[in-house]
Amino acid sequence: MDGSTISKKPDPVLVEELRTIMASIPDATPRMMFGCDCFFVHGHCAGGIWRDAAIFKLAADDAAAFLKLPGTTPFSPGPKMTMSGWYVLPHALASNPATLRTWTERAAVFAASLPAKVPKAKRPAATKKAVPTKAAATKKAAPSKKAAKPKTNG
């Protein structure tokens, strides 16, 4: 997908339609990722709206059927950056509510088939160490003076 010919802002109609569909999918949770409206199932991102198209992570057998649809492609968010297992449903197809629902549901089924991701435990807050001031860090210690021995003339 060439960024020069496609709007970088998501289509608000597609976003709203995806939200409506997500509401009917068990365990689907909406979340923003990289500025895109996405949905997750059991901690796995299953799809979302990217620019003016829908994107989905699909099982291999679904991907084969998906790529037979006109205009569908593997998902490449940038030059030389094709994401394995992710596919683009172009605006012409995504704007059809039935088509968008079909592929959203298939992506959700695939995400649900994966082992659930366990949320990472939050790390305890780091304790702050005293940072020496610049003057203290650059100041050299004065050499210690030894007691001078009395001179004897002799």
Order of alpha helices (4+ residues) and beta strands (2+ residues): alpha-beta-beta-beta-beta-alpha-beta-beta-alpha-alpha-alpha
